[in-house]
Amino acid sequence: MTYNANLEPPRKGLIRQEIVTIEEENGIIVKRTNVRAYAEDGIDYLDHMQSEPMVYLKGRSTKVSGVDFSTENLEVDD
């Protein structure tokens, strides 16, 4: 379950809330989206979080769980 203190409390007419955070983590730009979807009664809700890597920062250490994702030695086709 995802919890974010910045989400508003339930109220009538509220259907869905999303909070998007973009940050650097281990040389990777990561977009995290916290979502709260409300049921028709406006009280019950489901929370979920999505995490999406967006950009690898060149020259930064990008080892995750022992796997090296660095971009220093990658070749790009023109």
Biopython code that builds the backbone (N, CA, C, O; Angstrom):
import numpy as np
from Bio.PDB.StructureBuilder import StructureBuilder

atoms = [
    (1, "MET", "N", (0.836, -1.180, 0.000)),
    (1, "MET", "CA", (0.000, 0.000, 0.000)),
    (1, "MET", "C", (0.882, 1.245, 0.000)),
    (1, "MET", "O", (1.869, 1.313, 0.733)),
    (2, "THR", "N", (0.536, 2.193, -0.794)),
    (2, "THR", "CA", (1.264, 3.443, -0.897)),
    (2, "THR", "C", (0.556, 4.495, -0.058)),
    (2, "THR", "O", (-0.668, 4.619, -0.103)),
    (3, "TYR", "N", (1.327, 5.243, 0.699)),
    (3, "TYR", "CA", (0.728, 6.341, 1.459)),
    (3, "TYR", "C", (1.526, 7.595, 1.184)),
    (3, "TYR", "O", (2.756, 7.574, 1.187)),
    (4, "ASN", "N", (0.832, 8.673, 0.948)),
    (4, "ASN", "CA", (1.482, 9.955, 0.755)),
    (4, "ASN", "C", (0.698, 10.998, 1.539)),
    (4, "ASN", "O", (-0.494, 11.194, 1.302)),
    (5, "ALA", "N", (1.364, 11.660, 2.467)),
    (5, "ALA", "CA", (0.702, 12.638, 3.330)),
    (5, "ALA", "C", (0.157, 13.828, 2.548)),
    (5, "ALA", "O", (-0.680, 14.569, 3.065)),
    (6, "ASN", "N", (0.617, 14.026, 1.310)),
    (6, "ASN", "CA", (0.158, 15.161, 0.512)),
    (6, "ASN", "C", (-1.183, 14.892, -0.176)),
    (6, "ASN", "O", (-1.772, 15.809, -0.747)),
    (7, "LEU", "N", (-1.670, 13.659, -0.130)),
    (7, "LEU", "CA", (-2.967, 13.363, -0.729)),
    (7, "LEU", "C", (-4.072, 13.914, 0.159)),
    (7, "LEU", "O", (-3.969, 13.889, 1.385)),
    (8, "GLU", "N", (-5.121, 14.409, -0.469)),
    (8, "GLU", "CA", (-6.245, 14.975, 0.283)),
    (8, "GLU", "C", (-7.075, 13.866, 0.909)),
    (8, "GLU", "O", (-7.083, 12.741, 0.410)),
    (9, "PRO", "N", (-7.780, 14.173, 2.003)),
    (9, "PRO", "CA", (-8.687, 13.182, 2.586)),
    (9, "PRO", "C", (-9.888, 12.961, 1.670)),
    (9, "PRO", "O", (-10.194, 13.814, 0.837)),
    (10, "PRO", "N", (-10.566, 11.828, 1.814)),
    (10, "PRO", "CA", (-11.731, 11.547, 0.970)),
    (10, "PRO", "C", (-12.807, 12.624, 1.109)),
    (10, "PRO", "O", (-13.009, 13.179, 2.189)),
    (11, "ARG", "N", (-13.494, 12.909, 0.002)),
    (11, "ARG", "CA", (-14.629, 13.825, 0.018)),
    (11, "ARG", "C", (-15.530, 13.491, -1.164)),
    (11, "ARG", "O", (-15.102, 12.830, -2.110)),
    (12, "LYS", "N", (-16.752, 13.938, -1.109)),
    (12, "LYS", "CA", (-17.718, 13.662, -2.165)),
    (12, "LYS", "C", (-17.232, 14.259, -3.491)),
    (12, "LYS", "O", (-16.788, 15.406, -3.541)),
    (13, "GLY", "N", (-17.322, 13.477, -4.543)),
    (13, "GLY", "CA", (-16.937, 13.924, -5.873)),
    (13, "GLY", "C", (-15.476, 13.682, -6.219)),
    (13, "GLY", "O", (-15.092, 13.830, -7.379)),
    (14, "LEU", "N", (-14.653, 13.314, -5.243)),
    (14, "LEU", "CA", (-13.236, 13.050, -5.498)),
    (14, "LEU", "C", (-13.101, 11.666, -6.116)),
    (14, "LEU", "O", (-13.536, 10.677, -5.525)),
    (15, "ILE", "N", (-12.506, 11.586, -7.292)),
    (15, "ILE", "CA", (-12.405, 10.329, -8.028)),
    (15, "ILE", "C", (-11.003, 9.740, -7.959)),
    (15, "ILE", "O", (-10.846, 8.541, -7.731)),
    (16, "ARG", "N", (-9.980, 10.576, -8.155)),
    (16, "ARG", "CA", (-8.608, 10.078, -8.242)),
    (16, "ARG", "C", (-7.645, 11.211, -7.921)),
    (16, "ARG", "O", (-7.896, 12.372, -8.245)),
    (17, "GLN", "N", (-6.530, 10.851, -7.272)),
    (17, "GLN", "CA", (-5.454, 11.805, -7.012)),
    (17, "GLN", "C", (-4.131, 11.180, -7.443)),
    (17, "GLN", "O", (-3.926, 9.975, -7.294)),
    (18, "GLU", "N", (-3.247, 12.002, -7.973)),
    (18, "GLU", "CA", (-1.917, 11.549, -8.357)),
    (18, "GLU", "C", (-0.890, 12.571, -7.887)),
    (18, "GLU", "O", (-1.099, 13.778, -8.009)),
    (19, "ILE", "N", (0.207, 12.083, -7.355)),
    (19, "ILE", "CA", (1.340, 12.932, -7.013)),
    (19, "ILE", "C", (2.549, 12.355, -7.733)),
    (19, "ILE", "O", (2.885, 11.183, -7.562)),
    (20, "VAL", "N", (3.198, 13.188, -8.541)),
    (20, "VAL", "CA", (4.346, 12.759, -9.339)),
    (20, "VAL", "C", (5.613, 13.361, -8.745)),
    (20, "VAL", "O", (5.676, 14.559, -8.471)),
    (21, "THR", "N", (6.620, 12.515, -8.551)),
    (21, "THR", "CA", (7.915, 12.938, -8.051)),
    (21, "THR", "C", (8.975, 12.458, -9.030)),
    (21, "THR", "O", (8.962, 11.299, -9.445)),
    (22, "ILE", "N", (9.891, 13.345, -9.400)),
    (22, "ILE", "CA", (10.994, 12.967, -10.280)),
    (22, "ILE", "C", (12.280, 13.256, -9.528)),
    (22, "ILE", "O", (12.504, 14.372, -9.060)),
    (23, "GLU", "N", (13.137, 12.218, -9.415)),
    (23, "GLU", "CA", (14.365, 12.371, -8.648)),
    (23, "GLU", "C", (15.474, 11.508, -9.217)),
    (23, "GLU", "O", (15.230, 10.582, -9.990)),
    (24, "GLU", "N", (16.710, 11.831, -8.817)),
    (24, "GLU", "CA", (17.846, 11.024, -9.226)),
    (24, "GLU", "C", (18.101, 9.958, -8.177)),
    (24, "GLU", "O", (18.070, 10.228, -6.977)),
    (25, "GLU", "N", (18.354, 8.746, -8.644)),
    (25, "GLU", "CA", (18.654, 7.641, -7.739)),
    (25, "GLU", "C", (19.712, 6.766, -8.385)),
    (25, "GLU", "O", (19.447, 6.123, -9.401)),
    (26, "ASN", "N", (20.905, 6.731, -7.813)),
    (26, "ASN", "CA", (22.005, 5.921, -8.335)),
    (26, "ASN", "C", (22.307, 6.217, -9.794)),
    (26, "ASN", "O", (22.548, 5.296, -10.573)),
    (27, "GLY", "N", (22.297, 7.501, -10.178)),
    (27, "GLY", "CA", (22.629, 7.885, -11.534)),
    (27, "GLY", "C", (21.503, 7.724, -12.531)),
    (27, "GLY", "O", (21.722, 7.863, -13.734)),
    (28, "ILE", "N", (20.318, 7.438, -12.067)),
    (28, "ILE", "CA", (19.163, 7.244, -12.940)),
    (28, "ILE", "C", (18.086, 8.245, -12.532)),
    (28, "ILE", "O", (17.809, 8.405, -11.344)),
    (29, "ILE", "N", (17.473, 8.925, -13.516)),
    (29, "ILE", "CA", (16.332, 9.787, -13.225)),
    (29, "ILE", "C", (15.106, 8.877, -13.158)),
    (29, "ILE", "O", (14.812, 8.141, -14.100)),
    (30, "VAL", "N", (14.399, 8.938, -12.033)),
    (30, "VAL", "CA", (13.259, 8.048, -11.802)),
    (30, "VAL", "C", (12.001, 8.886, -11.573)),
    (30, "VAL", "O", (12.003, 9.836, -10.790)),
    (31, "LYS", "N", (10.939, 8.519, -12.266)),
    (31, "LYS", "CA", (9.631, 9.162, -12.073)),
    (31, "LYS", "C", (8.769, 8.216, -11.237)),
    (31, "LYS", "O", (8.530, 7.071, -11.620)),
    (32, "ARG", "N", (8.305, 8.718, -10.084)),
    (32, "ARG", "CA", (7.426, 7.933, -9.214)),
    (32, "ARG", "C", (6.063, 8.612, -9.161)),
    (32, "ARG", "O", (5.966, 9.821, -8.950)),
    (33, "THR", "N", (5.024, 7.826, -9.352)),
    (33, "THR", "CA", (3.665, 8.349, -9.316)),
    (33, "THR", "C", (2.888, 7.618, -8.228)),
    (33, "THR", "O", (2.703, 6.403, -8.294)),
    (34, "ASN", "N", (2.434, 8.372, -7.223)),
    (34, "ASN", "CA", (1.546, 7.828, -6.194)),
    (34, "ASN", "C", (0.113, 8.111, -6.620)),
    (34, "ASN", "O", (-0.232, 9.256, -6.912)),
    (35, "VAL", "N", (-0.721, 7.080, -6.658)),
    (35, "VAL", "CA", (-2.097, 7.219, -7.125)),
    (35, "VAL", "C", (-3.049, 6.714, -6.049)),
    (35, "VAL", "O", (-2.825, 5.666, -5.444)),
    (36, "ARG", "N", (-4.100, 7.467, -5.824)),
    (36, "ARG", "CA", (-5.188, 7.028, -4.945)),
    (36, "ARG", "C", (-6.478, 7.117, -5.764)),
    (36, "ARG", "O", (-6.893, 8.204, -6.164)),
    (37, "ALA", "N", (-7.106, 5.963, -6.008)),
    (37, "ALA", "CA", (-8.353, 5.898, -6.775)),
    (37, "ALA", "C", (-9.495, 5.602, -5.800)),
    (37, "ALA", "O", (-9.453, 4.624, -5.053)),
    (38, "TYR", "N", (-10.495, 6.449, -5.822)),
    (38, "TYR", "CA", (-11.606, 6.331, -4.875)),
    (38, "TYR", "C", (-12.760, 5.526, -5.464)),
    (38, "TYR", "O", (-13.008, 5.559, -6.670)),
    (39, "ALA", "N", (-13.459, 4.804, -4.593)),
    (39, "ALA", "CA", (-14.667, 4.075, -4.981)),
    (39, "ALA", "C", (-15.825, 5.068, -5.100)),
    (39, "ALA", "O", (-15.695, 6.229, -4.710)),
    (40, "GLU", "N", (-16.926, 4.620, -5.625)),
    (40, "GLU", "CA", (-18.085, 5.496, -5.821)),
    (40, "GLU", "C", (-18.592, 6.118, -4.522)),
    (40, "GLU", "O", (-19.159, 7.211, -4.535)),
    (41, "ASP", "N", (-18.389, 5.424, -3.401)),
    (41, "ASP", "CA", (-18.881, 5.967, -2.122)),
    (41, "ASP", "C", (-18.038, 7.149, -1.628)),
    (41, "ASP", "O", (-18.435, 7.836, -0.687)),
    (42, "GLY", "N", (-16.882, 7.390, -2.252)),
    (42, "GLY", "CA", (-16.029, 8.512, -1.867)),
    (42, "GLY", "C", (-15.251, 8.286, -0.594)),
    (42, "GLY", "O", (-14.540, 9.182, -0.141)),
    (43, "ILE", "N", (-15.367, 7.110, -0.004)),
    (43, "ILE", "CA", (-14.679, 6.807, 1.249)),
    (43, "ILE", "C", (-13.597, 5.753, 1.028)),
    (43, "ILE", "O", (-12.439, 5.950, 1.398)),
    (44, "ASP", "N", (-13.986, 4.638, 0.423)),
    (44, "ASP", "CA", (-13.028, 3.570, 0.156)),
    (44, "ASP", "C", (-12.107, 3.986, -0.986)),
    (44, "ASP", "O", (-12.507, 4.722, -1.888)),
    (45, "TYR", "N", (-10.859, 3.499, -0.932)),
    (45, "TYR", "CA", (-9.908, 3.838, -1.986)),
    (45, "TYR", "C", (-8.845, 2.754, -2.105)),
    (45, "TYR", "O", (-8.647, 1.952, -1.193)),
    (46, "LEU", "N", (-8.172, 2.748, -3.237)),
    (46, "LEU", "CA", (-7.025, 1.881, -3.481)),
    (46, "LEU", "C", (-5.830, 2.765, -3.788)),
    (46, "LEU", "O", (-5.922, 3.685, -4.600)),
    (47, "ASP", "N", (-4.695, 2.481, -3.132)),
    (47, "ASP", "CA", (-3.459, 3.195, -3.388)),
    (47, "ASP", "C", (-2.520, 2.313, -4.191)),
    (47, "ASP", "O", (-2.463, 1.102, -3.979)),
    (48, "HIS", "N", (-1.790, 2.912, -5.103)),
    (48, "HIS", "CA", (-0.697, 2.200, -5.742)),
    (48, "HIS", "C", (0.370, 3.190, -6.167)),
    (48, "HIS", "O", (0.119, 4.390, -6.276)),
    (49, "MET", "N", (1.573, 2.666, -6.408)),
    (49, "MET", "CA", (2.705, 3.489, -6.793)),
    (49, "MET", "C", (3.342, 2.883, -8.028)),
    (49, "MET", "O", (3.497, 1.666, -8.133)),
    (50, "GLN", "N", (3.708, 3.747, -8.960)),
    (50, "GLN", "CA", (4.399, 3.317, -10.170)),
    (50, "GLN", "C", (5.761, 3.984, -10.193)),
    (50, "GLN", "O", (5.866, 5.184, -9.944)),
    (51, "SER", "N", (6.810, 3.220, -10.489)),
    (51, "SER", "CA", (8.156, 3.751, -10.566)),
    (51, "SER", "C", (8.686, 3.479, -11.973)),
    (51, "SER", "O", (8.642, 2.345, -12.452)),
    (52, "GLU", "N", (9.190, 4.530, -12.633)),
    (52, "GLU", "CA", (9.584, 4.421, -14.035)),
    (52, "GLU", "C", (10.950, 5.082, -14.247)),
    (52, "GLU", "O", (11.069, 6.297, -14.089)),
    (53, "PRO", "N", (12.003, 4.292, -14.610)),
    (53, "PRO", "CA", (13.288, 4.917, -14.922)),
    (53, "PRO", "C", (13.154, 5.700, -16.218)),
    (53, "PRO", "O", (12.561, 5.218, -17.183)),
    (54, "MET", "N", (13.709, 6.915, -16.241)),
    (54, "MET", "CA", (13.536, 7.769, -17.414)),
    (54, "MET", "C", (14.835, 8.001, -18.176)),
    (54, "MET", "O", (14.858, 7.863, -19.399)),
    (55, "VAL", "N", (15.924, 8.352, -17.478)),
    (55, "VAL", "CA", (17.179, 8.721, -18.125)),
    (55, "VAL", "C", (18.337, 8.206, -17.281)),
    (55, "VAL", "O", (18.307, 8.284, -16.052)),
    (56, "TYR", "N", (19.357, 7.681, -17.952)),
    (56, "TYR", "CA", (20.597, 7.325, -17.277)),
    (56, "TYR", "C", (21.545, 8.515, -17.398)),
    (56, "TYR", "O", (21.752, 9.040, -18.492)),
    (57, "LEU", "N", (22.120, 8.939, -16.273)),
    (57, "LEU", "CA", (23.027, 10.076, -16.291)),
    (57, "LEU", "C", (24.429, 9.603, -16.648)),
    (57, "LEU", "O", (24.990, 8.753, -15.956)),
    (58, "LYS", "N", (24.996, 10.138, -17.713)),
    (58, "LYS", "CA", (26.295, 9.718, -18.218)),
    (58, "LYS", "C", (27.384, 9.950, -17.183)),
    (58, "LYS", "O", (27.447, 11.001, -16.545)),
    (59, "GLY", "N", (28.236, 8.950, -17.031)),
    (59, "GLY", "CA", (29.376, 9.076, -16.143)),
    (59, "GLY", "C", (29.066, 8.862, -14.676)),
    (59, "GLY", "O", (29.959, 9.000, -13.841)),
    (60, "ARG", "N", (27.837, 8.530, -14.336)),
    (60, "ARG", "CA", (27.480, 8.281, -12.937)),
    (60, "ARG", "C", (27.511, 6.784, -12.660)),
    (60, "ARG", "O", (27.338, 5.977, -13.574)),
    (61, "SER", "N", (27.726, 6.420, -11.431)),
    (61, "SER", "CA", (27.658, 5.019, -11.031)),
    (61, "SER", "C", (26.207, 4.576, -11.068)),
    (61, "SER", "O", (25.343, 5.184, -10.436)),
    (62, "THR", "N", (25.946, 3.510, -11.814)),
    (62, "THR", "CA", (24.570, 3.046, -11.945)),
    (62, "THR", "C", (24.480, 1.564, -11.656)),
    (62, "THR", "O", (23.799, 0.831, -12.373)),
    (63, "LYS", "N", (25.156, 1.117, -10.618)),
    (63, "LYS", "CA", (25.077, -0.292, -10.252)),
    (63, "LYS", "C", (23.862, -0.522, -9.370)),
    (63, "LYS", "O", (23.685, 0.130, -8.341)),
    (64, "VAL", "N", (23.031, -1.459, -9.795)),
    (64, "VAL", "CA", (21.841, -1.809, -9.035)),
    (64, "VAL", "C", (21.865, -3.314, -8.828)),
    (64, "VAL", "O", (21.864, -4.073, -9.797)),
    (65, "SER", "N", (21.886, -3.744, -7.601)),
    (65, "SER", "CA", (21.925, -5.167, -7.258)),
    (65, "SER", "C", (23.062, -5.890, -7.980)),
    (65, "SER", "O", (22.889, -7.007, -8.467)),
    (66, "GLY", "N", (24.223, -5.240, -8.043)),
    (66, "GLY", "CA", (25.393, -5.867, -8.648)),
    (66, "GLY", "C", (25.450, -5.794, -10.163)),
    (66, "GLY", "O", (26.434, -6.242, -10.752)),
    (67, "VAL", "N", (24.433, -5.247, -10.817)),
    (67, "VAL", "CA", (24.420, -5.124, -12.275)),
    (67, "VAL", "C", (24.813, -3.701, -12.637)),
    (67, "VAL", "O", (24.261, -2.744, -12.093)),
    (68, "ASP", "N", (25.782, -3.555, -13.568)),
    (68, "ASP", "CA", (26.265, -2.235, -13.967)),
    (68, "ASP", "C", (25.457, -1.730, -15.153)),
    (68, "ASP", "O", (25.499, -2.316, -16.235)),
    (69, "PHE", "N", (24.712, -0.629, -14.944)),
    (69, "PHE", "CA", (23.911, -0.022, -15.990)),
    (69, "PHE", "C", (24.552, 1.256, -16.517)),
    (69, "PHE", "O", (23.866, 2.086, -17.113)),
    (70, "SER", "N", (25.869, 1.429, -16.305)),
    (70, "SER", "CA", (26.495, 2.684, -16.715)),
    (70, "SER", "C", (26.464, 2.835, -18.234)),
    (70, "SER", "O", (26.437, 1.851, -18.973)),
    (71, "THR", "N", (26.468, 4.087, -18.679)),
    (71, "THR", "CA", (26.351, 4.374, -20.107)),
    (71, "THR", "C", (27.690, 4.803, -20.713)),
    (71, "THR", "O", (27.725, 5.208, -21.875)),
    (72, "GLU", "N", (28.774, 4.728, -19.969)),
    (72, "GLU", "CA", (30.056, 5.215, -20.434)),
    (72, "GLU", "C", (30.555, 4.485, -21.681)),
    (72, "GLU", "O", (31.157, 5.115, -22.550)),
    (73, "ASN", "N", (30.324, 3.190, -21.790)),
    (73, "ASN", "CA", (30.870, 2.407, -22.887)),
    (73, "ASN", "C", (29.850, 2.015, -23.936)),
    (73, "ASN", "O", (30.125, 1.145, -24.762)),
    (74, "LEU", "N", (28.683, 2.635, -23.926)),
    (74, "LEU", "CA", (27.660, 2.302, -24.922)),
    (74, "LEU", "C", (27.940, 3.018, -26.228)),
    (74, "LEU", "O", (28.379, 4.168, -26.236)),
    (75, "GLU", "N", (27.684, 2.331, -27.331)),
    (75, "GLU", "CA", (27.832, 2.940, -28.647)),
    (75, "GLU", "C", (26.438, 3.274, -29.173)),
    (75, "GLU", "O", (25.495, 2.501, -29.008)),
    (76, "VAL", "N", (26.326, 4.436, -29.806)),
    (76, "VAL", "CA", (25.055, 4.894, -30.328)),
    (76, "VAL", "C", (25.135, 4.918, -31.842)),
    (76, "VAL", "O", (26.060, 5.501, -32.407)),
    (77, "ASP", "N", (24.161, 4.281, -32.512)),
    (77, "ASP", "CA", (24.105, 4.318, -33.963)),
    (77, "ASP", "C", (23.542, 5.648, -34.428)),
    (77, "ASP", "O", (22.539, 6.120, -33.891)),
    (78, "ASP", "N", (24.175, 6.256, -35.420)),
    (78, "ASP", "CA", (23.667, 7.526, -35.956)),
    (78, "ASP", "C", (22.672, 7.318, -37.055)),
    (78, "ASP", "O", (22.152, 8.286, -37.609)),
]
sb = StructureBuilder()
sb.init_structure("model")
sb.init_model(0)
sb.init_chain("A")
sb.init_seg("    ")
for serial, (resi, resn, name, xyz) in enumerate(atoms, 1):
    if name == "N":
        sb.init_residue(resn, " ", resi, " ")
    sb.init_atom(name, np.array(xyz, "f"), 0.0, 1.0, " ", f" {name:<3s}", serial, name[0])
structure = sb.get_structure()
